[in-house]
């Protein structure tokens, strides 16, 4: 997998050196986490404590807490209406929490604007990928690169590198309007990678795509993690969750009901009841 490079001149003064590579910073953070001295506590990349949000009389999220280590993949699962998307919106700055704390790289981000959070390296993709249909694949990804305030030539180079990463280089000059659902998912990821994130929030990356596309996405995301990227995802496809994530957090009616390995969580009676209302493992 090719890693983008940047000249120092192309990075704004306020941007950390980690922003020079979509995967390089994640790799560095993961190495630091793994090389920590025995007995020395390594702070999580993302820490969520007591997060709550209500919309009118509906308590969408109630006192959710979890940590995410650098280089880890955490999946959030639960039936529709569980509060998963609200948690994502709160972390990404699209909604303001009523209570609770969110810290990214040890710095409080709860209540910050989405643009400010994204500039810090926490970037969200969307459940429904909507590329700019009047632009090419390459131009769509350049939008992400330009958010780093680099010049057009540098943005074009970064965008092409990320199209290579997601396996869409052969479509670089094709209209994005022609993209299949699976290609739109990968295009959305490429655009996010072009912003040089350290944490990617993926909202149902496997939703609405066929099995070959799911397999390709799993390989892509596993490859990103191998390069040190940290991933937090919402997903209904439990088979994909089992194949990809390190740890699962299950939600129901706004609350956390289980957390652990995919095998343990999907066999938990509370999770089975939430999904199926039956006493059999929730494998699919």
C-alpha positions in Angstrom: 0.0 0.0 0.0 1.5 3.3 -1.0 1.8 6.0 1.6 1.4 9.6 0.7 4.2 12.0 1.3 4.2 15.7 1.7 6.8 18.4 1.6 7.1 20.4 4.8 6.1 23.5 2.8 2.7 21.9 2.0 1.7 21.5 5.7 0.1 24.5 7.5 2.1 25.7 10.5 -0.7 24.6 12.8 -0.8 21.1 11.5 1.2 18.4 13.3 3.8 16.3 11.5 1.4 13.4 11.7 -0.8 15.0 9.1 1.8 14.4 6.4 0.7 10.9 5.9 -2.7 9.2 6.0 -1.3 6.1 7.5 2.2 7.2 8.7 0.8 8.9 11.8 -1.4 6.0 12.7 1.6 3.7 12.3 3.7 5.9 14.6 0.9 6.0 17.2 0.5 2.3 17.1 4.3 1.8 17.4 4.4 4.1 20.4 1.5 2.2 22.0 3.2 -1.2 21.5 6.7 0.0 22.6 5.5 1.6 25.9 7.5 0.5 28.9 6.0 -2.3 31.1 3.8 -0.8 33.9 3.5 2.5 32.0 -0.1 3.4 31.2 -0.6 4.3 27.5 -3.5 6.7 27.1 -6.2 5.7 24.5 -6.4 7.5 21.2 -10.1 8.1 21.8 -11.8 8.2 25.2 -15.5 8.6 25.7 -17.0 9.0 29.2 -20.6 9.3 30.3 -21.8 10.4 26.9 -25.5 11.3 26.8 -27.9 13.0 24.3 -31.6 13.5 24.2 -33.8 14.8 21.5 -36.9 16.2 23.1 -38.3 13.4 25.2 -36.2 10.7 23.5 -33.0 9.7 25.3 -31.0 8.6 22.2 -27.7 8.0 24.1 -27.4 7.3 27.8 -24.1 7.4 29.7 -22.0 5.6 27.0 -18.3 5.1 27.9 -15.5 3.3 26.0 -11.8 3.7 25.0 -10.2 3.0 21.7 -6.4 2.3 21.5 -4.2 3.4 18.6 -4.1 0.8 15.9 -7.3 -0.9 17.1 -10.6 -1.6 15.2 -13.7 -1.3 17.3 -17.2 -2.0 16.0 -20.4 -0.6 17.4 -23.4 -2.9 16.8 -27.0 -2.9 17.7 -30.5 -2.9 16.2 -32.0 0.2 14.5 -32.7 2.9 17.0 -30.0 1.7 19.4 -28.2 5.1 19.3 -25.1 4.1 17.3 -25.3 6.9 14.7 -26.0 9.5 17.5 -22.7 8.4 19.2 -20.9 8.9 15.9 -22.4 12.3 15.4 -21.4 13.4 19.0 -17.9 12.2 18.5 -17.5 13.8 15.1 -19.0 17.1 16.3 -22.2 17.0 14.3 -24.2 17.1 17.5 -23.4 18.6 20.9 -23.6 16.2 23.9 -25.9 17.0 26.8 -23.4 15.4 29.2 -20.1 13.5 29.1 -16.6 13.9 27.9 -14.8 13.0 24.6 -11.0 13.2 24.4 -9.0 12.6 21.2 -5.2 12.2 21.7 -5.7 13.4 25.3 -7.4 16.7 24.3 -11.1 17.4 24.9 -13.1 17.6 21.8 -16.7 17.3 23.1 -18.8 20.2 21.7 -16.2 21.3 19.1 -17.4 22.0 15.6 -17.1 19.1 13.1 -14.5 21.0 11.0 -12.3 21.6 14.0 -12.4 18.0 15.0 -11.6 16.8 11.4 -8.6 19.1 11.3 -7.3 17.4 14.4 -7.3 14.1 12.5 -10.7 12.5 13.4 -12.7 12.0 10.2 -16.1 10.5 9.6 -17.4 8.8 6.5 -21.1 8.6 5.9 -23.6 5.7 5.7 -24.9 6.9 2.3 -21.9 7.8 0.1 -22.8 10.8 -2.1 -19.9 11.7 -4.4 -19.9 14.9 -6.4 -21.4 13.3 -9.5 -20.2 16.1 -11.8 -16.6 15.4 -10.9 -14.3 12.6 -11.6 -13.1 10.0 -9.1 -9.8 11.9 -8.8 -11.5 15.3 -8.4 -13.7 13.9 -5.6 -10.7 12.7 -3.6 -8.9 16.0 -4.3 -11.6 17.7 -2.2 -10.4 15.8 0.8 -6.8 16.7 0.1 -7.6 20.4 -0.4 -9.0 20.5 3.1 -5.4 20.2 4.2 -4.8 23.6 2.4 -2.2 22.2 0.0 -1.8 23.4 -3.6 -3.6 21.8 -6.5 -0.7 19.8 -7.7 0.0 18.4 -4.3 -3.7 17.6 -3.9 -3.8 15.8 -7.2 -0.8 13.7 -6.2 -2.3 12.8 -2.8 -5.7 12.0 -4.4 -4.1 9.7 -6.9 -2.1 7.9 -4.2 -5.3 7.3 -2.2 -7.1 6.0 -5.3 -4.3 3.5 -5.6 -4.7 2.6 -1.9 -8.5 1.8 -2.3 -8.1 0.1 -5.7 -9.7 2.7 -7.9 -6.8 4.1 -9.8 -8.1 2.8 -13.1 -11.2 4.9 -12.5 -9.4 8.2 -11.7 -10.7 10.1 -14.7 -14.1 8.5 -14.9 -17.2 10.5 -13.8 -18.1 9.7 -10.2 -21.7 9.4 -11.4 -20.8 6.1 -12.9 -19.6 4.6 -9.6 -21.3 1.4 -8.3 -22.3 1.2 -4.6 -19.1 -0.6 -3.7 -17.0 1.9 -5.6 -18.8 4.8 -3.9 -17.9 3.3 -0.5 -14.2 3.0 -1.5 -14.3 6.5 -3.0 -15.6 7.9 0.3 -12.8 6.2 2.2 -10.2 7.5 -0.3 -11.5 11.1 0.2 -11.3 10.6 4.0 -7.8 9.3 3.7 -6.7 12.3 1.7 -7.3 14.4 4.7 -4.5 12.5 6.6 -6.7 11.2 9.5 -5.4 9.4 12.5 -8.9 8.0 13.4 -11.5 7.0 10.8 -15.2 6.7 11.8 -17.0 4.5 9.3 -20.8 4.5 9.3 -22.0 1.1 7.9 -19.1 0.7 5.4 -20.6 -2.7 4.3 -24.2 -1.6 3.9 -25.9 -2.2 0.5 -22.9 -3.8 -1.2 -22.5 -7.4 -2.6 -20.3 -10.1 -1.1 -17.3 -9.5 -3.5 -17.4 -5.8 -2.5 -17.6 -6.7 1.2 -14.6 -8.9 0.8 -12.7 -6.1 -1.0 -13.6 -3.6 1.7 -12.5 -6.0 4.5 -9.1 -6.4 2.8 -8.8 -2.6 2.4 -9.7 -1.8 6.0 -7.5 -4.6 7.4 -4.6 -3.2 5.3 -5.2 0.3 6.7 -5.0 -1.1 10.2 -1.8 -3.0 9.3 -0.4 0.4 8.4 -1.4 1.7 11.8 -4.7 3.4 11.1 -7.3 3.3 13.9 -10.9 2.5 12.9 -14.2 2.9 14.7 -17.2 1.6 12.7 -20.9 1.1 13.0 -22.1 -2.1 11.2 -25.1 -4.3 10.9 -23.3 -7.0 8.9 -22.2 -9.2 11.8 -20.3 -11.6 9.6 -18.1 -8.7 8.4 -17.7 -7.6 12.1 -16.5 -11.0 13.1 -13.9 -11.0 10.2 -12.5 -7.5 10.8 -12.8 -6.0 14.3 -10.8 -6.6 17.4 -13.5 -5.6 19.8 -17.3 -5.0 19.8 -19.5 -2.6 21.7 -23.2 -3.5 21.6 -25.9 -0.9 22.1 -29.7 -1.1 22.7 -32.1 1.8 23.4 -29.2 4.2 23.9 -27.3 2.1 26.4 -24.2 -0.1 26.2 -25.3 -3.7 26.9 -22.1 -5.6 26.1 -18.5 -5.1 25.2 -15.8 -7.6 24.3 -14.6 -9.9 21.5 -17.0 -10.3 18.5 -17.6 -14.0 19.5 -18.5 -13.2 23.1 -20.7 -10.1 22.4 -22.8 -11.7 19.6 -23.4 -14.7 21.8 -24.4 -12.6 24.8 -28.0 -13.2 25.7 -28.7 -9.5 26.0 -27.4 -8.9 22.5 -29.3 -11.9 21.1 -32.5 -10.6 22.7 -32.0 -7.1 21.4 -31.4 -8.4 17.8 -33.6 -11.4 17.6 -35.9 -11.7 20.6 -34.8 -15.4 20.6 -32.3 -17.6 22.5 -29.8 -18.3 19.6 -26.5 -16.7 18.8 -26.7 -13.5 16.6 -24.2 -14.7 14.0 -25.7 -12.9 11.0 
